[in-house]
Amino acid sequence: MRVTELFYSLQGEGILTGTPSVFVRLAGCPLRCRWCDTKYAWDFAAGTDHALPDLVEQIDRWPCRFVVITGGEPLVGPDAKPRSDLIELTGRLRALDKHITIETVGMIFVADLPCDLMSISPKLGNSTPTESQLATTHEAARLDRDALAALIESYPCQLKFVVDAPQDIAEIQELLGRLPSVNSDRILLMPQATTPQQFMAKAPLVAQLCKDTGFRFGQRLHVLLWGNRRGT
């Protein structure tokens, strides 16, 4: 399995914010979000190959039950199909009684994954890059309502939306209206930010939008603590 990063930190986002967790960042993503803070994980050839037994052994060295499988896009392989070995990896982690979070865009449905929290971050129009060729590819792939619906119905989940401006709310509400119901305390609005200064500048706007909609404020704890730094 191709891994770009393996590290121990605090979960920075979602309902488990602040929880000590081991992060497994898999290589490769079909999308090209303009504000992505892990562009080094876009390439499916990035990082290094790990045999699954060795990878699981390294994960288990940390004194931590919580494991976050992230990316890139962890559900999708270089052939645009479900990533090979992911079911085996999560199965091996479940056998060690690990709590497994999978952080995904939600652009593909994968069944039968041992997963305690499917952390779904659908990409809004604010993610589309400005370069025309990249924008065309990105727009064609960023949203699959059928895949999102299947993930929501099949796994314990949270939905995280990156908010860049007030008009993003209409897009979020339109999408939610076409998906299975998710409790409002599992829907999080996160300020679009890669530095503490950007986060604090945008946080009051997002806080007000949460008050207006009843959605939950999504923290970016890793941004506040360490900024845009790898391995955090």
Biotite code that builds the C-alpha atoms (Angstrom):
import biotite.structure as struc

atoms = struc.array([
    struc.Atom([0.000, 0.000, 0.000], chain_id="A", res_id=1, res_name="MET", atom_name="CA", element="C"),
    struc.Atom([1.375, 3.399, -1.014], chain_id="A", res_id=2, res_name="ARG", atom_name="CA", element="C"),
    struc.Atom([1.679, 5.758, 1.968], chain_id="A", res_id=3, res_name="VAL", atom_name="CA", element="C"),
    struc.Atom([2.820, 9.385, 1.885], chain_id="A", res_id=4, res_name="THR", atom_name="CA", element="C"),
    struc.Atom([2.773, 9.941, 5.656], chain_id="A", res_id=5, res_name="GLU", atom_name="CA", element="C"),
    struc.Atom([2.414, 7.944, 8.837], chain_id="A", res_id=6, res_name="LEU", atom_name="CA", element="C"),
    struc.Atom([2.368, 9.976, 12.041], chain_id="A", res_id=7, res_name="PHE", atom_name="CA", element="C"),
    struc.Atom([0.889, 10.390, 15.522], chain_id="A", res_id=8, res_name="TYR", atom_name="CA", element="C"),
    struc.Atom([-0.968, 13.608, 16.312], chain_id="A", res_id=9, res_name="SER", atom_name="CA", element="C"),
    struc.Atom([-4.315, 15.016, 17.452], chain_id="A", res_id=10, res_name="LEU", atom_name="CA", element="C"),
    struc.Atom([-7.402, 14.782, 15.296], chain_id="A", res_id=11, res_name="GLN", atom_name="CA", element="C"),
    struc.Atom([-7.888, 18.340, 14.088], chain_id="A", res_id=12, res_name="GLY", atom_name="CA", element="C"),
    struc.Atom([-11.371, 18.145, 12.590], chain_id="A", res_id=13, res_name="GLU", atom_name="CA", element="C"),
    struc.Atom([-14.814, 16.703, 13.172], chain_id="A", res_id=14, res_name="GLY", atom_name="CA", element="C"),
    struc.Atom([-16.596, 15.275, 16.175], chain_id="A", res_id=15, res_name="ILE", atom_name="CA", element="C"),
    struc.Atom([-13.382, 13.647, 17.446], chain_id="A", res_id=16, res_name="LEU", atom_name="CA", element="C"),
    struc.Atom([-11.352, 16.877, 17.463], chain_id="A", res_id=17, res_name="THR", atom_name="CA", element="C"),
    struc.Atom([-8.538, 16.708, 20.002], chain_id="A", res_id=18, res_name="GLY", atom_name="CA", element="C"),
    struc.Atom([-8.382, 12.913, 20.111], chain_id="A", res_id=19, res_name="THR", atom_name="CA", element="C"),
    struc.Atom([-4.832, 11.468, 19.923], chain_id="A", res_id=20, res_name="PRO", atom_name="CA", element="C"),
    struc.Atom([-4.755, 9.493, 16.671], chain_id="A", res_id=21, res_name="SER", atom_name="CA", element="C"),
    struc.Atom([-2.429, 7.723, 14.284], chain_id="A", res_id=22, res_name="VAL", atom_name="CA", element="C"),
    struc.Atom([-2.769, 9.104, 10.765], chain_id="A", res_id=23, res_name="PHE", atom_name="CA", element="C"),
    struc.Atom([-2.189, 6.960, 7.684], chain_id="A", res_id=24, res_name="VAL", atom_name="CA", element="C"),
    struc.Atom([-2.090, 9.244, 4.635], chain_id="A", res_id=25, res_name="ARG", atom_name="CA", element="C"),
    struc.Atom([-2.485, 7.188, 1.479], chain_id="A", res_id=26, res_name="LEU", atom_name="CA", element="C"),
    struc.Atom([-1.112, 8.414, -1.840], chain_id="A", res_id=27, res_name="ALA", atom_name="CA", element="C"),
    struc.Atom([-3.259, 9.649, -4.677], chain_id="A", res_id=28, res_name="GLY", atom_name="CA", element="C"),
    struc.Atom([-6.327, 11.787, -5.334], chain_id="A", res_id=29, res_name="CYS", atom_name="CA", element="C"),
    struc.Atom([-8.311, 12.357, -8.557], chain_id="A", res_id=30, res_name="PRO", atom_name="CA", element="C"),
    struc.Atom([-9.387, 15.859, -7.455], chain_id="A", res_id=31, res_name="LEU", atom_name="CA", element="C"),
    struc.Atom([-7.429, 19.116, -7.555], chain_id="A", res_id=32, res_name="ARG", atom_name="CA", element="C"),
    struc.Atom([-9.050, 21.331, -4.914], chain_id="A", res_id=33, res_name="CYS", atom_name="CA", element="C"),
    struc.Atom([-7.662, 24.849, -5.241], chain_id="A", res_id=34, res_name="ARG", atom_name="CA", element="C"),
    struc.Atom([-7.161, 25.238, -1.484], chain_id="A", res_id=35, res_name="TRP", atom_name="CA", element="C"),
    struc.Atom([-5.880, 21.705, -0.802], chain_id="A", res_id=36, res_name="CYS", atom_name="CA", element="C"),
    struc.Atom([-3.258, 21.618, 1.963], chain_id="A", res_id=37, res_name="ASP", atom_name="CA", element="C"),
    struc.Atom([-1.955, 18.140, 1.065], chain_id="A", res_id=38, res_name="THR", atom_name="CA", element="C"),
    struc.Atom([-1.047, 18.558, -2.600], chain_id="A", res_id=39, res_name="LYS", atom_name="CA", element="C"),
    struc.Atom([2.013, 16.399, -1.985], chain_id="A", res_id=40, res_name="TYR", atom_name="CA", element="C"),
    struc.Atom([-0.415, 13.456, -1.677], chain_id="A", res_id=41, res_name="ALA", atom_name="CA", element="C"),
    struc.Atom([-2.113, 13.987, -5.074], chain_id="A", res_id=42, res_name="TRP", atom_name="CA", element="C"),
    struc.Atom([0.217, 11.672, -6.977], chain_id="A", res_id=43, res_name="ASP", atom_name="CA", element="C"),
    struc.Atom([-0.609, 7.967, -6.679], chain_id="A", res_id=44, res_name="PHE", atom_name="CA", element="C"),
    struc.Atom([3.133, 7.266, -6.952], chain_id="A", res_id=45, res_name="ALA", atom_name="CA", element="C"),
    struc.Atom([4.028, 9.548, -4.028], chain_id="A", res_id=46, res_name="ALA", atom_name="CA", element="C"),
    struc.Atom([5.430, 8.170, -0.798], chain_id="A", res_id=47, res_name="GLY", atom_name="CA", element="C"),
    struc.Atom([6.604, 4.624, -0.238], chain_id="A", res_id=48, res_name="THR", atom_name="CA", element="C"),
    struc.Atom([5.136, 1.144, -0.513], chain_id="A", res_id=49, res_name="ASP", atom_name="CA", element="C"),
    struc.Atom([4.345, -0.713, 2.701], chain_id="A", res_id=50, res_name="HIS", atom_name="CA", element="C"),
    struc.Atom([3.491, -4.363, 3.100], chain_id="A", res_id=51, res_name="ALA", atom_name="CA", element="C"),
    struc.Atom([0.265, -4.514, 5.107], chain_id="A", res_id=52, res_name="LEU", atom_name="CA", element="C"),
    struc.Atom([1.670, -6.532, 8.041], chain_id="A", res_id=53, res_name="PRO", atom_name="CA", element="C"),
    struc.Atom([4.552, -4.069, 8.391], chain_id="A", res_id=54, res_name="ASP", atom_name="CA", element="C"),
    struc.Atom([2.229, -1.058, 8.115], chain_id="A", res_id=55, res_name="LEU", atom_name="CA", element="C"),
    struc.Atom([-0.119, -2.393, 10.778], chain_id="A", res_id=56, res_name="VAL", atom_name="CA", element="C"),
    struc.Atom([2.843, -3.174, 13.045], chain_id="A", res_id=57, res_name="GLU", atom_name="CA", element="C"),
    struc.Atom([4.079, 0.424, 12.719], chain_id="A", res_id=58, res_name="GLN", atom_name="CA", element="C"),
    struc.Atom([0.607, 1.795, 13.468], chain_id="A", res_id=59, res_name="ILE", atom_name="CA", element="C"),
    struc.Atom([0.337, -0.356, 16.581], chain_id="A", res_id=60, res_name="ASP", atom_name="CA", element="C"),
    struc.Atom([3.626, 0.958, 18.012], chain_id="A", res_id=61, res_name="ARG", atom_name="CA", element="C"),
    struc.Atom([1.940, 4.158, 19.182], chain_id="A", res_id=62, res_name="TRP", atom_name="CA", element="C"),
    struc.Atom([-0.032, 4.057, 22.476], chain_id="A", res_id=63, res_name="PRO", atom_name="CA", element="C"),
    struc.Atom([-3.254, 4.931, 20.716], chain_id="A", res_id=64, res_name="CYS", atom_name="CA", element="C"),
    struc.Atom([-6.526, 3.202, 19.789], chain_id="A", res_id=65, res_name="ARG", atom_name="CA", element="C"),
    struc.Atom([-7.694, 5.763, 17.213], chain_id="A", res_id=66, res_name="PHE", atom_name="CA", element="C"),
    struc.Atom([-6.526, 5.422, 13.603], chain_id="A", res_id=67, res_name="VAL", atom_name="CA", element="C"),
    struc.Atom([-7.390, 7.859, 10.800], chain_id="A", res_id=68, res_name="VAL", atom_name="CA", element="C"),
    struc.Atom([-7.044, 6.688, 7.211], chain_id="A", res_id=69, res_name="ILE", atom_name="CA", element="C"),
    struc.Atom([-6.800, 9.755, 5.021], chain_id="A", res_id=70, res_name="THR", atom_name="CA", element="C"),
    struc.Atom([-5.237, 11.030, 1.813], chain_id="A", res_id=71, res_name="GLY", atom_name="CA", element="C"),
    struc.Atom([-5.280, 12.093, -0.888], chain_id="A", res_id=72, res_name="GLY", atom_name="CA", element="C"),
    struc.Atom([-8.481, 10.152, -1.336], chain_id="A", res_id=73, res_name="GLU", atom_name="CA", element="C"),
    struc.Atom([-8.225, 6.848, 0.520], chain_id="A", res_id=74, res_name="PRO", atom_name="CA", element="C"),
    struc.Atom([-11.180, 5.078, -1.097], chain_id="A", res_id=75, res_name="LEU", atom_name="CA", element="C"),
    struc.Atom([-9.965, 5.496, -4.689], chain_id="A", res_id=76, res_name="VAL", atom_name="CA", element="C"),
    struc.Atom([-7.063, 3.694, -6.333], chain_id="A", res_id=77, res_name="GLY", atom_name="CA", element="C"),
    struc.Atom([-5.015, 4.740, -9.385], chain_id="A", res_id=78, res_name="PRO", atom_name="CA", element="C"),
    struc.Atom([-7.439, 2.869, -11.666], chain_id="A", res_id=79, res_name="ASP", atom_name="CA", element="C"),
    struc.Atom([-10.353, 5.018, -10.373], chain_id="A", res_id=80, res_name="ALA", atom_name="CA", element="C"),
    struc.Atom([-11.790, 1.900, -8.697], chain_id="A", res_id=81, res_name="LYS", atom_name="CA", element="C"),
    struc.Atom([-11.954, 1.087, -4.976], chain_id="A", res_id=82, res_name="PRO", atom_name="CA", element="C"),
    struc.Atom([-8.443, 1.041, -3.567], chain_id="A", res_id=83, res_name="ARG", atom_name="CA", element="C"),
    struc.Atom([-7.022, -2.447, -3.345], chain_id="A", res_id=84, res_name="SER", atom_name="CA", element="C"),
    struc.Atom([-6.015, -3.727, 0.112], chain_id="A", res_id=85, res_name="ASP", atom_name="CA", element="C"),
    struc.Atom([-8.154, -1.170, 1.964], chain_id="A", res_id=86, res_name="LEU", atom_name="CA", element="C"),
    struc.Atom([-10.599, -3.781, 3.238], chain_id="A", res_id=87, res_name="ILE", atom_name="CA", element="C"),
    struc.Atom([-7.696, -5.952, 4.394], chain_id="A", res_id=88, res_name="GLU", atom_name="CA", element="C"),
    struc.Atom([-5.965, -3.006, 6.088], chain_id="A", res_id=89, res_name="LEU", atom_name="CA", element="C"),
    struc.Atom([-9.079, -1.967, 7.996], chain_id="A", res_id=90, res_name="THR", atom_name="CA", element="C"),
    struc.Atom([-9.797, -5.591, 8.870], chain_id="A", res_id=91, res_name="GLY", atom_name="CA", element="C"),
    struc.Atom([-6.327, -6.016, 10.371], chain_id="A", res_id=92, res_name="ARG", atom_name="CA", element="C"),
    struc.Atom([-6.795, -2.798, 12.364], chain_id="A", res_id=93, res_name="LEU", atom_name="CA", element="C"),
    struc.Atom([-10.205, -3.923, 13.601], chain_id="A", res_id=94, res_name="ARG", atom_name="CA", element="C"),
    struc.Atom([-8.638, -7.187, 14.800], chain_id="A", res_id=95, res_name="ALA", atom_name="CA", element="C"),
    struc.Atom([-6.410, -5.018, 17.035], chain_id="A", res_id=96, res_name="LEU", atom_name="CA", element="C"),
    struc.Atom([-9.515, -3.238, 18.395], chain_id="A", res_id=97, res_name="ASP", atom_name="CA", element="C"),
    struc.Atom([-8.599, 0.042, 16.725], chain_id="A", res_id=98, res_name="LYS", atom_name="CA", element="C"),
    struc.Atom([-11.208, 2.771, 16.236], chain_id="A", res_id=99, res_name="HIS", atom_name="CA", element="C"),
    struc.Atom([-11.104, 3.469, 12.499], chain_id="A", res_id=100, res_name="ILE", atom_name="CA", element="C"),
    struc.Atom([-11.970, 6.797, 10.871], chain_id="A", res_id=101, res_name="THR", atom_name="CA", element="C"),
    struc.Atom([-11.850, 7.060, 7.083], chain_id="A", res_id=102, res_name="ILE", atom_name="CA", element="C"),
    struc.Atom([-11.621, 10.605, 5.714], chain_id="A", res_id=103, res_name="GLU", atom_name="CA", element="C"),
    struc.Atom([-13.094, 10.744, 2.216], chain_id="A", res_id=104, res_name="THR", atom_name="CA", element="C"),
    struc.Atom([-14.552, 13.110, -0.343], chain_id="A", res_id=105, res_name="VAL", atom_name="CA", element="C"),
    struc.Atom([-17.329, 10.566, -0.869], chain_id="A", res_id=106, res_name="GLY", atom_name="CA", element="C"),
    struc.Atom([-16.828, 10.253, -4.621], chain_id="A", res_id=107, res_name="MET", atom_name="CA", element="C"),
    struc.Atom([-16.996, 6.442, -4.611], chain_id="A", res_id=108, res_name="ILE", atom_name="CA", element="C"),
    struc.Atom([-18.843, 3.838, -2.543], chain_id="A", res_id=109, res_name="PHE", atom_name="CA", element="C"),
    struc.Atom([-16.940, 0.924, -1.033], chain_id="A", res_id=110, res_name="VAL", atom_name="CA", element="C"),
    struc.Atom([-18.921, -1.725, 0.818], chain_id="A", res_id=111, res_name="ALA", atom_name="CA", element="C"),
    struc.Atom([-17.984, -3.877, 3.799], chain_id="A", res_id=112, res_name="ASP", atom_name="CA", element="C"),
    struc.Atom([-15.221, -1.711, 5.259], chain_id="A", res_id=113, res_name="LEU", atom_name="CA", element="C"),
    struc.Atom([-14.543, -2.066, 8.993], chain_id="A", res_id=114, res_name="PRO", atom_name="CA", element="C"),
    struc.Atom([-15.127, 1.608, 9.835], chain_id="A", res_id=115, res_name="CYS", atom_name="CA", element="C"),
    struc.Atom([-16.291, 3.335, 13.019], chain_id="A", res_id=116, res_name="ASP", atom_name="CA", element="C"),
    struc.Atom([-16.612, 6.801, 11.461], chain_id="A", res_id=117, res_name="LEU", atom_name="CA", element="C"),
    struc.Atom([-16.899, 7.638, 7.789], chain_id="A", res_id=118, res_name="MET", atom_name="CA", element="C"),
    struc.Atom([-15.785, 11.270, 7.734], chain_id="A", res_id=119, res_name="SER", atom_name="CA", element="C"),
    struc.Atom([-17.202, 12.613, 4.476], chain_id="A", res_id=120, res_name="ILE", atom_name="CA", element="C"),
    struc.Atom([-16.143, 15.985, 3.089], chain_id="A", res_id=121, res_name="SER", atom_name="CA", element="C"),
    struc.Atom([-18.105, 16.651, -0.125], chain_id="A", res_id=122, res_name="PRO", atom_name="CA", element="C"),
    struc.Atom([-16.342, 19.232, -2.242], chain_id="A", res_id=123, res_name="LYS", atom_name="CA", element="C"),
    struc.Atom([-18.343, 22.345, -3.086], chain_id="A", res_id=124, res_name="LEU", atom_name="CA", element="C"),
    struc.Atom([-17.941, 24.654, -6.052], chain_id="A", res_id=125, res_name="GLY", atom_name="CA", element="C"),
    struc.Atom([-15.501, 26.718, -3.982], chain_id="A", res_id=126, res_name="ASN", atom_name="CA", element="C"),
    struc.Atom([-12.963, 23.905, -4.386], chain_id="A", res_id=127, res_name="SER", atom_name="CA", element="C"),
    struc.Atom([-12.743, 24.126, -8.180], chain_id="A", res_id=128, res_name="THR", atom_name="CA", element="C"),
    struc.Atom([-9.305, 25.224, -9.455], chain_id="A", res_id=129, res_name="PRO", atom_name="CA", element="C"),
    struc.Atom([-8.955, 28.256, -11.695], chain_id="A", res_id=130, res_name="THR", atom_name="CA", element="C"),
    struc.Atom([-6.977, 26.466, -14.435], chain_id="A", res_id=131, res_name="GLU", atom_name="CA", element="C"),
    struc.Atom([-9.498, 25.483, -17.119], chain_id="A", res_id=132, res_name="SER", atom_name="CA", element="C"),
    struc.Atom([-8.177, 21.979, -17.808], chain_id="A", res_id=133, res_name="GLN", atom_name="CA", element="C"),
    struc.Atom([-7.930, 21.083, -14.133], chain_id="A", res_id=134, res_name="LEU", atom_name="CA", element="C"),
    struc.Atom([-11.339, 22.641, -13.495], chain_id="A", res_id=135, res_name="ALA", atom_name="CA", element="C"),
    struc.Atom([-13.015, 20.439, -16.121], chain_id="A", res_id=136, res_name="THR", atom_name="CA", element="C"),
    struc.Atom([-11.572, 17.240, -14.668], chain_id="A", res_id=137, res_name="THR", atom_name="CA", element="C"),
    struc.Atom([-12.266, 18.322, -11.094], chain_id="A", res_id=138, res_name="HIS", atom_name="CA", element="C"),
    struc.Atom([-15.885, 19.304, -11.764], chain_id="A", res_id=139, res_name="GLU", atom_name="CA", element="C"),
    struc.Atom([-16.596, 15.998, -13.479], chain_id="A", res_id=140, res_name="ALA", atom_name="CA", element="C"),
    struc.Atom([-15.421, 14.009, -10.444], chain_id="A", res_id=141, res_name="ALA", atom_name="CA", element="C"),
    struc.Atom([-15.962, 16.055, -7.288], chain_id="A", res_id=142, res_name="ARG", atom_name="CA", element="C"),
    struc.Atom([-19.566, 15.098, -6.509], chain_id="A", res_id=143, res_name="LEU", atom_name="CA", element="C"),
    struc.Atom([-21.385, 11.767, -6.794], chain_id="A", res_id=144, res_name="ASP", atom_name="CA", element="C"),
    struc.Atom([-24.718, 11.912, -4.972], chain_id="A", res_id=145, res_name="ARG", atom_name="CA", element="C"),
    struc.Atom([-25.347, 8.172, -5.310], chain_id="A", res_id=146, res_name="ASP", atom_name="CA", element="C"),
    struc.Atom([-21.978, 7.366, -3.712], chain_id="A", res_id=147, res_name="ALA", atom_name="CA", element="C"),
    struc.Atom([-22.583, 9.916, -0.942], chain_id="A", res_id=148, res_name="LEU", atom_name="CA", element="C"),
    struc.Atom([-26.034, 8.479, -0.222], chain_id="A", res_id=149, res_name="ALA", atom_name="CA", element="C"),
    struc.Atom([-24.686, 4.924, -0.066], chain_id="A", res_id=150, res_name="ALA", atom_name="CA", element="C"),
    struc.Atom([-21.894, 5.905, 2.333], chain_id="A", res_id=151, res_name="LEU", atom_name="CA", element="C"),
    struc.Atom([-24.322, 7.772, 4.597], chain_id="A", res_id=152, res_name="ILE", atom_name="CA", element="C"),
    struc.Atom([-26.703, 4.826, 4.693], chain_id="A", res_id=153, res_name="GLU", atom_name="CA", element="C"),
    struc.Atom([-23.987, 2.198, 5.219], chain_id="A", res_id=154, res_name="SER", atom_name="CA", element="C"),
    struc.Atom([-21.640, 3.689, 7.838], chain_id="A", res_id=155, res_name="TYR", atom_name="CA", element="C"),
    struc.Atom([-21.684, 5.861, 10.978], chain_id="A", res_id=156, res_name="PRO", atom_name="CA", element="C"),
    struc.Atom([-20.778, 9.209, 9.456], chain_id="A", res_id=157, res_name="CYS", atom_name="CA", element="C"),
    struc.Atom([-20.166, 12.912, 9.742], chain_id="A", res_id=158, res_name="GLN", atom_name="CA", element="C"),
    struc.Atom([-20.338, 15.476, 6.941], chain_id="A", res_id=159, res_name="LEU", atom_name="CA", element="C"),
    struc.Atom([-17.714, 18.245, 6.863], chain_id="A", res_id=160, res_name="LYS", atom_name="CA", element="C"),
    struc.Atom([-18.062, 21.212, 4.523], chain_id="A", res_id=161, res_name="PHE", atom_name="CA", element="C"),
    struc.Atom([-15.305, 23.738, 3.856], chain_id="A", res_id=162, res_name="VAL", atom_name="CA", element="C"),
    struc.Atom([-16.909, 27.191, 3.873], chain_id="A", res_id=163, res_name="VAL", atom_name="CA", element="C"),
    struc.Atom([-15.240, 30.030, 2.027], chain_id="A", res_id=164, res_name="ASP", atom_name="CA", element="C"),
    struc.Atom([-18.131, 32.503, 1.722], chain_id="A", res_id=165, res_name="ALA", atom_name="CA", element="C"),
    struc.Atom([-21.782, 32.903, 2.889], chain_id="A", res_id=166, res_name="PRO", atom_name="CA", element="C"),
    struc.Atom([-23.151, 31.767, -0.488], chain_id="A", res_id=167, res_name="GLN", atom_name="CA", element="C"),
    struc.Atom([-21.715, 28.304, 0.140], chain_id="A", res_id=168, res_name="ASP", atom_name="CA", element="C"),
    struc.Atom([-24.622, 27.634, 2.509], chain_id="A", res_id=169, res_name="ILE", atom_name="CA", element="C"),
    struc.Atom([-27.199, 27.506, -0.304], chain_id="A", res_id=170, res_name="ALA", atom_name="CA", element="C"),
    struc.Atom([-25.099, 24.893, -2.103], chain_id="A", res_id=171, res_name="GLU", atom_name="CA", element="C"),
    struc.Atom([-24.737, 22.848, 1.086], chain_id="A", res_id=172, res_name="ILE", atom_name="CA", element="C"),
    struc.Atom([-28.457, 22.942, 1.809], chain_id="A", res_id=173, res_name="GLN", atom_name="CA", element="C"),
    struc.Atom([-29.329, 22.017, -1.769], chain_id="A", res_id=174, res_name="GLU", atom_name="CA", element="C"),
    struc.Atom([-27.028, 18.994, -1.582], chain_id="A", res_id=175, res_name="LEU", atom_name="CA", element="C"),
    struc.Atom([-28.330, 17.901, 1.828], chain_id="A", res_id=176, res_name="LEU", atom_name="CA", element="C"),
    struc.Atom([-31.871, 18.076, 0.471], chain_id="A", res_id=177, res_name="GLY", atom_name="CA", element="C"),
    struc.Atom([-30.961, 15.379, -2.053], chain_id="A", res_id=178, res_name="ARG", atom_name="CA", element="C"),
    struc.Atom([-29.228, 13.043, 0.412], chain_id="A", res_id=179, res_name="LEU", atom_name="CA", element="C"),
    struc.Atom([-30.439, 10.759, 3.222], chain_id="A", res_id=180, res_name="PRO", atom_name="CA", element="C"),
    struc.Atom([-31.067, 12.634, 6.441], chain_id="A", res_id=181, res_name="SER", atom_name="CA", element="C"),
    struc.Atom([-28.080, 13.324, 8.691], chain_id="A", res_id=182, res_name="VAL", atom_name="CA", element="C"),
    struc.Atom([-28.477, 14.788, 12.195], chain_id="A", res_id=183, res_name="ASN", atom_name="CA", element="C"),
    struc.Atom([-27.447, 18.447, 12.323], chain_id="A", res_id=184, res_name="SER", atom_name="CA", element="C"),
    struc.Atom([-24.864, 17.739, 15.044], chain_id="A", res_id=185, res_name="ASP", atom_name="CA", element="C"),
    struc.Atom([-23.089, 15.500, 12.508], chain_id="A", res_id=186, res_name="ARG", atom_name="CA", element="C"),
    struc.Atom([-22.937, 18.263, 9.878], chain_id="A", res_id=187, res_name="ILE", atom_name="CA", element="C"),
    struc.Atom([-19.943, 20.541, 10.378], chain_id="A", res_id=188, res_name="LEU", atom_name="CA", element="C"),
    struc.Atom([-19.025, 23.839, 8.731], chain_id="A", res_id=189, res_name="LEU", atom_name="CA", element="C"),
    struc.Atom([-15.268, 24.498, 8.680], chain_id="A", res_id=190, res_name="MET", atom_name="CA", element="C"),
    struc.Atom([-13.557, 27.786, 7.789], chain_id="A", res_id=191, res_name="PRO", atom_name="CA", element="C"),
    struc.Atom([-11.421, 27.524, 4.667], chain_id="A", res_id=192, res_name="GLN", atom_name="CA", element="C"),
    struc.Atom([-7.961, 28.244, 6.058], chain_id="A", res_id=193, res_name="ALA", atom_name="CA", element="C"),
    struc.Atom([-4.409, 26.943, 5.980], chain_id="A", res_id=194, res_name="THR", atom_name="CA", element="C"),
    struc.Atom([-2.932, 29.330, 8.568], chain_id="A", res_id=195, res_name="THR", atom_name="CA", element="C"),
    struc.Atom([-4.043, 30.333, 12.080], chain_id="A", res_id=196, res_name="PRO", atom_name="CA", element="C"),
    struc.Atom([-4.520, 33.908, 10.861], chain_id="A", res_id=197, res_name="GLN", atom_name="CA", element="C"),
    struc.Atom([-6.820, 32.840, 8.036], chain_id="A", res_id=198, res_name="GLN", atom_name="CA", element="C"),
    struc.Atom([-8.764, 30.606, 10.383], chain_id="A", res_id=199, res_name="PHE", atom_name="CA", element="C"),
    struc.Atom([-9.362, 33.320, 12.970], chain_id="A", res_id=200, res_name="MET", atom_name="CA", element="C"),
    struc.Atom([-10.321, 35.824, 10.276], chain_id="A", res_id=201, res_name="ALA", atom_name="CA", element="C"),
    struc.Atom([-13.012, 33.534, 8.839], chain_id="A", res_id=202, res_name="LYS", atom_name="CA", element="C"),
    struc.Atom([-14.184, 31.813, 12.039], chain_id="A", res_id=203, res_name="ALA", atom_name="CA", element="C"),
    struc.Atom([-16.703, 34.517, 13.117], chain_id="A", res_id=204, res_name="PRO", atom_name="CA", element="C"),
    struc.Atom([-18.482, 34.283, 9.746], chain_id="A", res_id=205, res_name="LEU", atom_name="CA", element="C"),
    struc.Atom([-18.701, 30.499, 9.951], chain_id="A", res_id=206, res_name="VAL", atom_name="CA", element="C"),
    struc.Atom([-19.844, 30.666, 13.589], chain_id="A", res_id=207, res_name="ALA", atom_name="CA", element="C"),
    struc.Atom([-22.718, 32.926, 12.561], chain_id="A", res_id=208, res_name="GLN", atom_name="CA", element="C"),
    struc.Atom([-23.645, 30.589, 9.711], chain_id="A", res_id=209, res_name="LEU", atom_name="CA", element="C"),
    struc.Atom([-23.769, 27.732, 12.225], chain_id="A", res_id=210, res_name="CYS", atom_name="CA", element="C"),
    struc.Atom([-26.128, 29.754, 14.415], chain_id="A", res_id=211, res_name="LYS", atom_name="CA", element="C"),
    struc.Atom([-28.301, 30.517, 11.390], chain_id="A", res_id=212, res_name="ASP", atom_name="CA", element="C"),
    struc.Atom([-28.519, 26.905, 10.179], chain_id="A", res_id=213, res_name="THR", atom_name="CA", element="C"),
    struc.Atom([-28.167, 24.779, 13.310], chain_id="A", res_id=214, res_name="GLY", atom_name="CA", element="C"),
    struc.Atom([-25.108, 23.018, 11.909], chain_id="A", res_id=215, res_name="PHE", atom_name="CA", element="C"),
    struc.Atom([-22.035, 22.406, 14.029], chain_id="A", res_id=216, res_name="ARG", atom_name="CA", element="C"),
    struc.Atom([-18.889, 24.553, 13.957], chain_id="A", res_id=217, res_name="PHE", atom_name="CA", element="C"),
    struc.Atom([-15.991, 22.541, 12.587], chain_id="A", res_id=218, res_name="GLY", atom_name="CA", element="C"),
    struc.Atom([-12.673, 23.150, 14.292], chain_id="A", res_id=219, res_name="GLN", atom_name="CA", element="C"),
    struc.Atom([-9.323, 23.099, 12.438], chain_id="A", res_id=220, res_name="ARG", atom_name="CA", element="C"),
    struc.Atom([-7.211, 22.394, 15.505], chain_id="A", res_id=221, res_name="LEU", atom_name="CA", element="C"),
    struc.Atom([-4.124, 21.282, 13.579], chain_id="A", res_id=222, res_name="HIS", atom_name="CA", element="C"),
    struc.Atom([-4.153, 24.585, 11.657], chain_id="A", res_id=223, res_name="VAL", atom_name="CA", element="C"),
    struc.Atom([-4.359, 26.580, 14.898], chain_id="A", res_id=224, res_name="LEU", atom_name="CA", element="C"),
    struc.Atom([-1.585, 24.586, 16.576], chain_id="A", res_id=225, res_name="LEU", atom_name="CA", element="C"),
    struc.Atom([0.859, 23.986, 13.748], chain_id="A", res_id=226, res_name="TRP", atom_name="CA", element="C"),
    struc.Atom([-0.268, 25.888, 10.654], chain_id="A", res_id=227, res_name="GLY", atom_name="CA", element="C"),
    struc.Atom([0.211, 24.202, 7.288], chain_id="A", res_id=228, res_name="ASN", atom_name="CA", element="C"),
    struc.Atom([2.924, 21.762, 8.349], chain_id="A", res_id=229, res_name="ARG", atom_name="CA", element="C"),
    struc.Atom([3.340, 18.148, 7.320], chain_id="A", res_id=230, res_name="ARG", atom_name="CA", element="C"),
    struc.Atom([3.112, 15.407, 9.893], chain_id="A", res_id=231, res_name="GLY", atom_name="CA", element="C"),
    struc.Atom([0.591, 17.213, 12.077], chain_id="A", res_id=232, res_name="THR", atom_name="CA", element="C"),
])
